[in-house]
Amino acid sequence: MSTQFKILTILVFIFIMPSYNLYAHGDLTNRIKLATQEIKRFPDKADLYFQRALLYQQHLEFDKAIIDYKKTKKLGLQDKELYYRIAECYIETKAFKKANKASKRLLKLDTIDVKTRKLHSKVLFHLKDYENAISHYDYFFNNVTDLNPQDVIEYASFILAHEPKNYLKAIAIIEQGELLLGVSPFSLQLKKLDYYKSTNDISSILNQYDYIIKHNYRKEFWYYKKANYLYGIKKHNASKVALELAKESIRNLSLKLKKTKAIEKLTQSIIELESII
């Protein structure tokens, strides 16, 4: 947000709206009504329209938010956050060409901002311009300082949208994400397992099951999942071993946990699988 924008907003809050705080906790509908009252009092205050637009956006009323953002622009307040918010709303309303126009304007204002590059990447993805979407996401991925696991999964999904069978590249993105994060979140391990299954690389699939079991406190469910997979590929002896390990893990549980519906259901599943091996 520009310095001018911040100053005007602060002045409005200090001198015009002493009894209102549009960002206070409370019902969004009531806060929108308060914002509307202030706009009626000061119809030429661009920042008031911007504040109400934010509230509309939080309230998932994206069309109304867009109208207010456009009014903000018409009244002279134009900066990065405005175009960012407009692009977000257009994405939510699936007006991707308009979102692209807004995100391009945003890029002209700042080509190195990682959030901007990610937003533009998502717009391009929706427009099925996968190659350019990946290029912008790659910049975000390698320069953002607060990468999270969902970003890694999203980037991998972009890769697969462009190259639907290139699971090895998607797995490489997951592993690169693990290095950047400095940890191996469970969500990424699950995604790797899914991708390995798509490659039909049995050795890698089993290794991934073993990794998840090793690093998971509750092992019984994963021993059963591994056993089920082994049965599916006709490795019956190995499946029996995994089932025994699942039963052993259940035996080591507290009495309270053993009586839960989830464990009772798992125990029944183990019995059923044993009966057909």
ChimeraX commands (.cxc) that place a marker at each C-alpha (Angstrom):
marker #1 position 0.00,0.00,0.00 radius 0.5
marker #1 position 1.34,3.47,-0.91 radius 0.5
marker #1 position 2.39,5.98,1.73 radius 0.5
marker #1 position -0.37,8.33,0.55 radius 0.5
marker #1 position -2.91,5.55,0.91 radius 0.5
marker #1 position -1.75,4.66,4.45 radius 0.5
marker #1 position -1.76,8.29,5.56 radius 0.5
marker #1 position -5.26,8.94,4.24 radius 0.5
marker #1 position -6.55,5.78,5.90 radius 0.5
marker #1 position -5.01,6.70,9.24 radius 0.5
marker #1 position -6.46,10.24,9.05 radius 0.5
marker #1 position -9.91,8.89,8.36 radius 0.5
marker #1 position -9.72,6.54,11.32 radius 0.5
marker #1 position -8.40,9.23,13.68 radius 0.5
marker #1 position -10.48,12.25,12.68 radius 0.5
marker #1 position -13.55,10.93,10.93 radius 0.5
marker #1 position -14.31,7.60,12.54 radius 0.5
marker #1 position -13.40,7.81,16.23 radius 0.5
marker #1 position -16.17,5.43,17.29 radius 0.5
marker #1 position -15.79,2.89,14.49 radius 0.5
marker #1 position -13.14,0.37,13.66 radius 0.5
marker #1 position -13.84,-1.47,10.44 radius 0.5
marker #1 position -11.34,-4.17,11.35 radius 0.5
marker #1 position -12.63,-4.79,14.85 radius 0.5
marker #1 position -14.01,-8.21,15.70 radius 0.5
marker #1 position -17.70,-8.45,15.04 radius 0.5
marker #1 position -20.31,-9.25,12.52 radius 0.5
marker #1 position -19.19,-8.41,8.99 radius 0.5
marker #1 position -22.69,-7.41,7.93 radius 0.5
marker #1 position -22.86,-4.78,10.66 radius 0.5
marker #1 position -19.37,-3.55,9.83 radius 0.5
marker #1 position -20.39,-3.17,6.19 radius 0.5
marker #1 position -23.42,-1.13,7.31 radius 0.5
marker #1 position -21.15,1.12,9.37 radius 0.5
marker #1 position -18.83,1.57,6.40 radius 0.5
marker #1 position -21.81,2.42,4.18 radius 0.5
marker #1 position -22.95,5.07,6.66 radius 0.5
marker #1 position -19.51,6.66,6.56 radius 0.5
marker #1 position -19.51,6.61,2.75 radius 0.5
marker #1 position -22.86,8.46,2.79 radius 0.5
marker #1 position -21.26,11.11,4.98 radius 0.5
marker #1 position -18.09,11.32,2.94 radius 0.5
marker #1 position -18.91,10.07,-0.60 radius 0.5
marker #1 position -15.64,11.31,-2.09 radius 0.5
marker #1 position -13.31,9.51,0.31 radius 0.5
marker #1 position -11.61,6.86,-1.79 radius 0.5
marker #1 position -10.18,4.97,1.16 radius 0.5
marker #1 position -13.67,4.43,2.61 radius 0.5
marker #1 position -14.68,2.58,-0.54 radius 0.5
marker #1 position -11.49,0.55,-0.29 radius 0.5
marker #1 position -12.22,-0.40,3.32 radius 0.5
marker #1 position -15.78,-1.43,2.45 radius 0.5
marker #1 position -14.50,-3.41,-0.53 radius 0.5
marker #1 position -12.21,-5.35,1.79 radius 0.5
marker #1 position -15.18,-6.12,4.01 radius 0.5
marker #1 position -17.26,-7.24,1.06 radius 0.5
marker #1 position -14.39,-9.45,-0.04 radius 0.5
marker #1 position -14.14,-11.01,3.42 radius 0.5
marker #1 position -17.93,-11.50,3.26 radius 0.5
marker #1 position -17.47,-13.32,-0.08 radius 0.5
marker #1 position -19.49,-10.67,-1.91 radius 0.5
marker #1 position -16.92,-10.35,-4.66 radius 0.5
marker #1 position -19.04,-8.47,-7.21 radius 0.5
marker #1 position -19.80,-5.75,-4.67 radius 0.5
marker #1 position -16.14,-5.65,-3.67 radius 0.5
marker #1 position -15.11,-5.13,-7.30 radius 0.5
marker #1 position -17.56,-2.22,-7.65 radius 0.5
marker #1 position -16.05,-0.53,-4.59 radius 0.5
marker #1 position -12.48,-1.22,-5.74 radius 0.5
marker #1 position -13.31,0.39,-9.08 radius 0.5
marker #1 position -14.77,3.40,-7.24 radius 0.5
marker #1 position -11.57,3.61,-5.21 radius 0.5
marker #1 position -9.58,3.69,-8.46 radius 0.5
marker #1 position -11.87,6.30,-10.00 radius 0.5
marker #1 position -11.38,8.54,-6.97 radius 0.5
marker #1 position -7.63,8.47,-7.47 radius 0.5
marker #1 position -6.20,5.83,-5.14 radius 0.5
marker #1 position -4.26,3.38,-7.29 radius 0.5
marker #1 position -1.54,1.16,-5.88 radius 0.5
marker #1 position -0.32,-2.42,-5.64 radius 0.5
marker #1 position -2.79,-3.58,-3.03 radius 0.5
marker #1 position -5.75,-2.24,-4.99 radius 0.5
marker #1 position -4.84,-4.18,-8.14 radius 0.5
marker #1 position -3.95,-7.24,-6.07 radius 0.5
marker #1 position -7.37,-7.23,-4.42 radius 0.5
marker #1 position -9.15,-6.66,-7.73 radius 0.5
marker #1 position -7.32,-9.61,-9.28 radius 0.5
marker #1 position -8.22,-11.80,-6.29 radius 0.5
marker #1 position -11.90,-10.96,-6.68 radius 0.5
marker #1 position -11.87,-11.61,-10.40 radius 0.5
marker #1 position -10.30,-15.02,-9.74 radius 0.5
marker #1 position -13.07,-15.83,-7.27 radius 0.5
marker #1 position -15.73,-14.84,-9.83 radius 0.5
marker #1 position -13.88,-16.84,-12.52 radius 0.5
marker #1 position -13.39,-13.72,-14.63 radius 0.5
marker #1 position -9.86,-14.83,-15.42 radius 0.5
marker #1 position -9.21,-12.51,-18.36 radius 0.5
marker #1 position -10.07,-9.51,-16.19 radius 0.5
marker #1 position -7.94,-10.97,-13.41 radius 0.5
marker #1 position -5.10,-11.24,-15.90 radius 0.5
marker #1 position -5.47,-7.57,-16.83 radius 0.5
marker #1 position -5.32,-6.56,-13.16 radius 0.5
marker #1 position -2.37,-8.80,-12.35 radius 0.5
marker #1 position -0.46,-7.53,-15.41 radius 0.5
marker #1 position -0.99,-3.97,-14.14 radius 0.5
marker #1 position 0.28,-5.16,-10.78 radius 0.5
marker #1 position 3.40,-6.61,-12.38 radius 0.5
marker #1 position 4.16,-3.27,-14.02 radius 0.5
marker #1 position 4.19,-1.70,-10.58 radius 0.5
marker #1 position 6.43,-4.39,-9.07 radius 0.5
marker #1 position 8.03,-7.23,-11.01 radius 0.5
marker #1 position 9.98,-8.75,-8.13 radius 0.5
marker #1 position 7.30,-9.01,-5.43 radius 0.5
marker #1 position 6.83,-12.73,-4.79 radius 0.5
marker #1 position 3.13,-12.46,-3.89 radius 0.5
marker #1 position 2.50,-10.65,-7.16 radius 0.5
marker #1 position 4.28,-13.33,-9.15 radius 0.5
marker #1 position 2.33,-16.09,-7.40 radius 0.5
marker #1 position -0.99,-14.34,-8.02 radius 0.5
marker #1 position -0.19,-13.80,-11.70 radius 0.5
marker #1 position 0.88,-17.43,-11.95 radius 0.5
marker #1 position -2.49,-18.59,-10.62 radius 0.5
marker #1 position -4.31,-16.37,-13.11 radius 0.5
marker #1 position -2.27,-17.82,-15.99 radius 0.5
marker #1 position -2.94,-21.32,-14.68 radius 0.5
marker #1 position -6.69,-20.72,-14.87 radius 0.5
marker #1 position -6.21,-19.44,-18.41 radius 0.5
marker #1 position -4.37,-22.71,-19.16 radius 0.5
marker #1 position -1.17,-20.86,-20.01 radius 0.5
marker #1 position 0.74,-23.46,-18.03 radius 0.5
marker #1 position 4.23,-22.74,-19.30 radius 0.5
marker #1 position 4.16,-19.08,-18.24 radius 0.5
marker #1 position 2.30,-19.95,-15.06 radius 0.5
marker #1 position 5.13,-22.31,-14.10 radius 0.5
marker #1 position 7.73,-19.67,-14.92 radius 0.5
marker #1 position 6.15,-17.15,-12.53 radius 0.5
marker #1 position 5.51,-19.78,-9.86 radius 0.5
marker #1 position 9.12,-20.92,-10.07 radius 0.5
marker #1 position 10.24,-17.35,-9.29 radius 0.5
marker #1 position 7.89,-17.25,-6.30 radius 0.5
marker #1 position 8.94,-20.72,-5.15 radius 0.5
marker #1 position 12.65,-19.94,-5.13 radius 0.5
marker #1 position 12.46,-16.44,-3.66 radius 0.5
marker #1 position 9.67,-16.45,-1.09 radius 0.5
marker #1 position 10.87,-16.37,2.53 radius 0.5
marker #1 position 7.78,-17.96,4.10 radius 0.5
marker #1 position 7.16,-20.95,1.87 radius 0.5
marker #1 position 4.54,-23.36,3.20 radius 0.5
marker #1 position 3.75,-26.99,2.27 radius 0.5
marker #1 position 0.63,-26.03,0.34 radius 0.5
marker #1 position 2.75,-23.85,-1.95 radius 0.5
marker #1 position 4.92,-26.88,-2.73 radius 0.5
marker #1 position 1.89,-29.04,-3.52 radius 0.5
marker #1 position 0.40,-26.30,-5.67 radius 0.5
marker #1 position 3.62,-25.92,-7.67 radius 0.5
marker #1 position 3.75,-29.68,-8.26 radius 0.5
marker #1 position 0.14,-29.58,-9.48 radius 0.5
marker #1 position 1.09,-26.87,-11.97 radius 0.5
marker #1 position 3.85,-29.13,-13.29 radius 0.5
marker #1 position 1.40,-31.99,-13.76 radius 0.5
marker #1 position -1.15,-29.75,-15.46 radius 0.5
marker #1 position 1.52,-28.91,-18.05 radius 0.5
marker #1 position 3.00,-32.42,-18.22 radius 0.5
marker #1 position 0.31,-34.82,-16.93 radius 0.5
marker #1 position 2.55,-37.89,-16.73 radius 0.5
marker #1 position 5.71,-36.25,-15.43 radius 0.5
marker #1 position 5.33,-37.48,-11.85 radius 0.5
marker #1 position 9.08,-37.68,-11.38 radius 0.5
marker #1 position 9.35,-33.93,-11.95 radius 0.5
marker #1 position 6.47,-33.33,-9.54 radius 0.5
marker #1 position 8.24,-35.50,-6.95 radius 0.5
marker #1 position 11.43,-33.49,-7.54 radius 0.5
marker #1 position 9.46,-30.32,-6.74 radius 0.5
marker #1 position 8.20,-31.91,-3.51 radius 0.5
marker #1 position 11.75,-32.84,-2.53 radius 0.5
marker #1 position 13.03,-29.37,-3.41 radius 0.5
marker #1 position 10.28,-27.96,-1.23 radius 0.5
marker #1 position 11.39,-30.17,1.65 radius 0.5
marker #1 position 14.90,-28.75,1.33 radius 0.5
marker #1 position 13.63,-25.18,1.26 radius 0.5
marker #1 position 11.34,-25.78,4.23 radius 0.5
marker #1 position 14.04,-27.62,6.17 radius 0.5
marker #1 position 11.47,-30.22,7.22 radius 0.5
marker #1 position 9.38,-32.99,5.65 radius 0.5
marker #1 position 5.74,-32.21,6.52 radius 0.5
marker #1 position 3.31,-35.11,6.55 radius 0.5
marker #1 position 1.23,-33.52,3.77 radius 0.5
marker #1 position 4.23,-33.62,1.44 radius 0.5
marker #1 position 4.97,-37.25,2.32 radius 0.5
marker #1 position 1.38,-38.19,1.45 radius 0.5
marker #1 position 1.62,-36.36,-1.85 radius 0.5
marker #1 position 4.89,-38.13,-2.67 radius 0.5
marker #1 position 3.20,-41.45,-1.97 radius 0.5
marker #1 position 0.36,-40.56,-4.33 radius 0.5
marker #1 position 2.81,-39.57,-7.05 radius 0.5
marker #1 position 4.92,-42.70,-6.59 radius 0.5
marker #1 position 1.77,-44.81,-6.93 radius 0.5
marker #1 position 1.09,-43.07,-10.23 radius 0.5
marker #1 position 4.53,-44.13,-11.46 radius 0.5
marker #1 position 3.95,-47.77,-10.44 radius 0.5
marker #1 position 7.48,-47.78,-9.02 radius 0.5
marker #1 position 6.93,-50.51,-6.42 radius 0.5
marker #1 position 10.28,-50.07,-4.70 radius 0.5
marker #1 position 9.77,-46.32,-4.25 radius 0.5
marker #1 position 6.18,-46.85,-3.10 radius 0.5
marker #1 position 7.24,-49.33,-0.41 radius 0.5
marker #1 position 10.10,-47.09,0.67 radius 0.5
marker #1 position 7.65,-44.22,1.02 radius 0.5
marker #1 position 5.30,-46.35,3.11 radius 0.5
marker #1 position 8.25,-47.28,5.33 radius 0.5
marker #1 position 9.26,-43.61,5.67 radius 0.5
marker #1 position 5.73,-42.62,6.70 radius 0.5
marker #1 position 5.51,-45.50,9.19 radius 0.5
marker #1 position 8.89,-44.65,10.70 radius 0.5
marker #1 position 7.98,-40.99,11.23 radius 0.5
marker #1 position 4.38,-41.51,12.31 radius 0.5
marker #1 position 3.45,-41.96,15.96 radius 0.5
marker #1 position 0.30,-43.92,15.08 radius 0.5
marker #1 position 1.70,-46.71,12.94 radius 0.5
marker #1 position -1.17,-49.23,12.96 radius 0.5
marker #1 position -3.17,-47.55,10.19 radius 0.5
marker #1 position -0.15,-47.25,7.94 radius 0.5
marker #1 position 0.92,-50.85,8.44 radius 0.5
marker #1 position -2.59,-51.83,7.33 radius 0.5
marker #1 position -2.44,-49.50,4.29 radius 0.5
marker #1 position 0.91,-51.00,3.33 radius 0.5
marker #1 position -0.49,-54.51,3.78 radius 0.5
marker #1 position -3.45,-53.67,1.59 radius 0.5
marker #1 position -1.14,-52.31,-1.11 radius 0.5
marker #1 position 1.07,-55.42,-0.94 radius 0.5
marker #1 position -1.99,-57.63,-1.27 radius 0.5
marker #1 position -3.03,-55.66,-4.35 radius 0.5
marker #1 position 0.29,-56.37,-6.06 radius 0.5
marker #1 position 0.11,-60.04,-5.02 radius 0.5
marker #1 position 2.91,-59.90,-2.45 radius 0.5
marker #1 position 0.91,-61.98,0.02 radius 0.5
marker #1 position 3.68,-62.99,2.43 radius 0.5
marker #1 position 4.86,-59.40,2.79 radius 0.5
marker #1 position 1.23,-58.34,3.27 radius 0.5
marker #1 position 0.86,-60.84,6.14 radius 0.5
marker #1 position 3.98,-59.43,7.82 radius 0.5
marker #1 position 2.60,-55.89,7.59 radius 0.5
marker #1 position -0.72,-57.05,9.08 radius 0.5
marker #1 position 1.08,-58.64,12.02 radius 0.5
marker #1 position 2.90,-55.38,12.62 radius 0.5
marker #1 position -0.42,-53.54,12.48 radius 0.5
marker #1 position -1.87,-55.90,15.12 radius 0.5
marker #1 position 1.21,-55.48,17.28 radius 0.5
marker #1 position 0.85,-51.70,17.10 radius 0.5
marker #1 position -2.77,-52.00,18.18 radius 0.5
marker #1 position -1.80,-54.22,21.12 radius 0.5
marker #1 position 0.59,-51.49,22.28 radius 0.5
marker #1 position -2.16,-48.88,22.36 radius 0.5
marker #1 position -3.83,-47.76,25.58 radius 0.5
marker #1 position -7.10,-49.45,26.51 radius 0.5
marker #1 position -8.95,-46.20,25.82 radius 0.5
marker #1 position -7.61,-46.00,22.27 radius 0.5
marker #1 position -8.33,-49.68,21.62 radius 0.5
marker #1 position -11.99,-49.03,22.36 radius 0.5
marker #1 position -12.34,-46.19,19.84 radius 0.5
marker #1 position -14.50,-46.77,16.77 radius 0.5
marker #1 position -11.56,-46.07,14.47 radius 0.5
marker #1 position -9.46,-48.87,16.00 radius 0.5
marker #1 position -12.41,-51.25,16.14 radius 0.5
marker #1 position -13.04,-50.60,12.45 radius 0.5
marker #1 position -9.33,-51.04,11.66 radius 0.5
marker #1 position -9.24,-54.33,13.57 radius 0.5
marker #1 position -12.19,-55.60,11.55 radius 0.5
marker #1 position -10.48,-54.54,8.30 radius 0.5
marker #1 position -7.35,-56.45,9.32 radius 0.5
marker #1 position -9.41,-59.58,10.01 radius 0.5
marker #1 position -11.12,-59.32,6.63 radius 0.5
marker #1 position -7.83,-58.86,4.76 radius 0.5
marker #1 position -6.25,-61.79,6.62 radius 0.5
marker #1 position -9.17,-64.01,5.62 radius 0.5
marker #1 position -8.54,-63.57,1.89 radius 0.5
marker #1 position -4.75,-63.77,1.77 radius 0.5
marker link #1:1,2 radius 0.2
marker link #1:2,3 radius 0.2
marker link #1:3,4 radius 0.2
marker link #1:4,5 radius 0.2
marker link #1:5,6 radius 0.2
marker link #1:6,7 radius 0.2
marker link #1:7,8 radius 0.2
marker link #1:8,9 radius 0.2
marker link #1:9,10 radius 0.2
marker link #1:10,11 radius 0.2
marker link #1:11,12 radius 0.2
marker link #1:12,13 radius 0.2
marker link #1:13,14 radius 0.2
marker link #1:14,15 radius 0.2
marker link #1:15,16 radius 0.2
marker link #1:16,17 radius 0.2
marker link #1:17,18 radius 0.2
marker link #1:18,19 radius 0.2
marker link #1:19,20 radius 0.2
marker link #1:20,21 radius 0.2
marker link #1:21,22 radius 0.2
marker link #1:22,23 radius 0.2
marker link #1:23,24 radius 0.2
marker link #1:24,25 radius 0.2
marker link #1:25,26 radius 0.2
marker link #1:26,27 radius 0.2
marker link #1:27,28 radius 0.2
marker link #1:28,29 radius 0.2
marker link #1:29,30 radius 0.2
marker link #1:30,31 radius 0.2
marker link #1:31,32 radius 0.2
marker link #1:32,33 radius 0.2
marker link #1:33,34 radius 0.2
marker link #1:34,35 radius 0.2
marker link #1:35,36 radius 0.2
marker link #1:36,37 radius 0.2
marker link #1:37,38 radius 0.2
marker link #1:38,39 radius 0.2
marker link #1:39,40 radius 0.2
marker link #1:40,41 radius 0.2
marker link #1:41,42 radius 0.2
marker link #1:42,43 radius 0.2
marker link #1:43,44 radius 0.2
marker link #1:44,45 radius 0.2
marker link #1:45,46 radius 0.2
marker link #1:46,47 radius 0.2
marker link #1:47,48 radius 0.2
marker link #1:48,49 radius 0.2
marker link #1:49,50 radius 0.2
marker link #1:50,51 radius 0.2
marker link #1:51,52 radius 0.2
marker link #1:52,53 radius 0.2
marker link #1:53,54 radius 0.2
marker link #1:54,55 radius 0.2
marker link #1:55,56 radius 0.2
marker link #1:56,57 radius 0.2
marker link #1:57,58 radius 0.2
marker link #1:58,59 radius 0.2
marker link #1:59,60 radius 0.2
marker link #1:60,61 radius 0.2
marker link #1:61,62 radius 0.2
marker link #1:62,63 radius 0.2
marker link #1:63,64 radius 0.2
marker link #1:64,65 radius 0.2
marker link #1:65,66 radius 0.2
marker link #1:66,67 radius 0.2
marker link #1:67,68 radius 0.2
marker link #1:68,69 radius 0.2
marker link #1:69,70 radius 0.2
marker link #1:70,71 radius 0.2
marker link #1:71,72 radius 0.2
marker link #1:72,73 radius 0.2
marker link #1:73,74 radius 0.2
marker link #1:74,75 radius 0.2
marker link #1:75,76 radius 0.2
marker link #1:76,77 radius 0.2
marker link #1:77,78 radius 0.2
marker link #1:78,79 radius 0.2
marker link #1:79,80 radius 0.2
marker link #1:80,81 radius 0.2
marker link #1:81,82 radius 0.2
marker link #1:82,83 radius 0.2
marker link #1:83,84 radius 0.2
marker link #1:84,85 radius 0.2
marker link #1:85,86 radius 0.2
marker link #1:86,87 radius 0.2
marker link #1:87,88 radius 0.2
marker link #1:88,89 radius 0.2
marker link #1:89,90 radius 0.2
marker link #1:90,91 radius 0.2
marker link #1:91,92 radius 0.2
marker link #1:92,93 radius 0.2
marker link #1:93,94 radius 0.2
marker link #1:94,95 radius 0.2
marker link #1:95,96 radius 0.2
marker link #1:96,97 radius 0.2
marker link #1:97,98 radius 0.2
marker link #1:98,99 radius 0.2
marker link #1:99,100 radius 0.2
marker link #1:100,101 radius 0.2
marker link #1:101,102 radius 0.2
marker link #1:102,103 radius 0.2
marker link #1:103,104 radius 0.2
marker link #1:104,105 radius 0.2
marker link #1:105,106 radius 0.2
marker link #1:106,107 radius 0.2
marker link #1:107,108 radius 0.2
marker link #1:108,109 radius 0.2
marker link #1:109,110 radius 0.2
marker link #1:110,111 radius 0.2
marker link #1:111,112 radius 0.2
marker link #1:112,113 radius 0.2
marker link #1:113,114 radius 0.2
marker link #1:114,115 radius 0.2
marker link #1:115,116 radius 0.2
marker link #1:116,117 radius 0.2
marker link #1:117,118 radius 0.2
marker link #1:118,119 radius 0.2
marker link #1:119,120 radius 0.2
marker link #1:120,121 radius 0.2
marker link #1:121,122 radius 0.2
marker link #1:122,123 radius 0.2
marker link #1:123,124 radius 0.2
marker link #1:124,125 radius 0.2
marker link #1:125,126 radius 0.2
marker link #1:126,127 radius 0.2
marker link #1:127,128 radius 0.2
marker link #1:128,129 radius 0.2
marker link #1:129,130 radius 0.2
marker link #1:130,131 radius 0.2
marker link #1:131,132 radius 0.2
marker link #1:132,133 radius 0.2
marker link #1:133,134 radius 0.2
marker link #1:134,135 radius 0.2
marker link #1:135,136 radius 0.2
marker link #1:136,137 radius 0.2
marker link #1:137,138 radius 0.2
marker link #1:138,139 radius 0.2
marker link #1:139,140 radius 0.2
marker link #1:140,141 radius 0.2
marker link #1:141,142 radius 0.2
marker link #1:142,143 radius 0.2
marker link #1:143,144 radius 0.2
marker link #1:144,145 radius 0.2
marker link #1:145,146 radius 0.2
marker link #1:146,147 radius 0.2
marker link #1:147,148 radius 0.2
marker link #1:148,149 radius 0.2
marker link #1:149,150 radius 0.2
marker link #1:150,151 radius 0.2
marker link #1:151,152 radius 0.2
marker link #1:152,153 radius 0.2
marker link #1:153,154 radius 0.2
marker link #1:154,155 radius 0.2
marker link #1:155,156 radius 0.2
marker link #1:156,157 radius 0.2
marker link #1:157,158 radius 0.2
marker link #1:158,159 radius 0.2
marker link #1:159,160 radius 0.2
marker link #1:160,161 radius 0.2
marker link #1:161,162 radius 0.2
marker link #1:162,163 radius 0.2
marker link #1:163,164 radius 0.2
marker link #1:164,165 radius 0.2
marker link #1:165,166 radius 0.2
marker link #1:166,167 radius 0.2
marker link #1:167,168 radius 0.2
marker link #1:168,169 radius 0.2
marker link #1:169,170 radius 0.2
marker link #1:170,171 radius 0.2
marker link #1:171,172 radius 0.2
marker link #1:172,173 radius 0.2
marker link #1:173,174 radius 0.2
marker link #1:174,175 radius 0.2
marker link #1:175,176 radius 0.2
marker link #1:176,177 radius 0.2
marker link #1:177,178 radius 0.2
marker link #1:178,179 radius 0.2
marker link #1:179,180 radius 0.2
marker link #1:180,181 radius 0.2
marker link #1:181,182 radius 0.2
marker link #1:182,183 radius 0.2
marker link #1:183,184 radius 0.2
marker link #1:184,185 radius 0.2
marker link #1:185,186 radius 0.2
marker link #1:186,187 radius 0.2
marker link #1:187,188 radius 0.2
marker link #1:188,189 radius 0.2
marker link #1:189,190 radius 0.2
marker link #1:190,191 radius 0.2
marker link #1:191,192 radius 0.2
marker link #1:192,193 radius 0.2
marker link #1:193,194 radius 0.2
marker link #1:194,195 radius 0.2
marker link #1:195,196 radius 0.2
marker link #1:196,197 radius 0.2
marker link #1:197,198 radius 0.2
marker link #1:198,199 radius 0.2
marker link #1:199,200 radius 0.2
marker link #1:200,201 radius 0.2
marker link #1:201,202 radius 0.2
marker link #1:202,203 radius 0.2
marker link #1:203,204 radius 0.2
marker link #1:204,205 radius 0.2
marker link #1:205,206 radius 0.2
marker link #1:206,207 radius 0.2
marker link #1:207,208 radius 0.2
marker link #1:208,209 radius 0.2
marker link #1:209,210 radius 0.2
marker link #1:210,211 radius 0.2
marker link #1:211,212 radius 0.2
marker link #1:212,213 radius 0.2
marker link #1:213,214 radius 0.2
marker link #1:214,215 radius 0.2
marker link #1:215,216 radius 0.2
marker link #1:216,217 radius 0.2
marker link #1:217,218 radius 0.2
marker link #1:218,219 radius 0.2
marker link #1:219,220 radius 0.2
marker link #1:220,221 radius 0.2
marker link #1:221,222 radius 0.2
marker link #1:222,223 radius 0.2
marker link #1:223,224 radius 0.2
marker link #1:224,225 radius 0.2
marker link #1:225,226 radius 0.2
marker link #1:226,227 radius 0.2
marker link #1:227,228 radius 0.2
marker link #1:228,229 radius 0.2
marker link #1:229,230 radius 0.2
marker link #1:230,231 radius 0.2
marker link #1:231,232 radius 0.2
marker link #1:232,233 radius 0.2
marker link #1:233,234 radius 0.2
marker link #1:234,235 radius 0.2
marker link #1:235,236 radius 0.2
marker link #1:236,237 radius 0.2
marker link #1:237,238 radius 0.2
marker link #1:238,239 radius 0.2
marker link #1:239,240 radius 0.2
marker link #1:240,241 radius 0.2
marker link #1:241,242 radius 0.2
marker link #1:242,243 radius 0.2
marker link #1:243,244 radius 0.2
marker link #1:244,245 radius 0.2
marker link #1:245,246 radius 0.2
marker link #1:246,247 radius 0.2
marker link #1:247,248 radius 0.2
marker link #1:248,249 radius 0.2
marker link #1:249,250 radius 0.2
marker link #1:250,251 radius 0.2
marker link #1:251,252 radius 0.2
marker link #1:252,253 radius 0.2
marker link #1:253,254 radius 0.2
marker link #1:254,255 radius 0.2
marker link #1:255,256 radius 0.2
marker link #1:256,257 radius 0.2
marker link #1:257,258 radius 0.2
marker link #1:258,259 radius 0.2
marker link #1:259,260 radius 0.2
marker link #1:260,261 radius 0.2
marker link #1:261,262 radius 0.2
marker link #1:262,263 radius 0.2
marker link #1:263,264 radius 0.2
marker link #1:264,265 radius 0.2
marker link #1:265,266 radius 0.2
marker link #1:266,267 radius 0.2
marker link #1:267,268 radius 0.2
marker link #1:268,269 radius 0.2
marker link #1:269,270 radius 0.2
marker link #1:270,271 radius 0.2
marker link #1:271,272 radius 0.2
marker link #1:272,273 radius 0.2
marker link #1:273,274 radius 0.2
marker link #1:274,275 radius 0.2
marker link #1:275,276 radius 0.2
marker link #1:276,277 radius 0.2
view
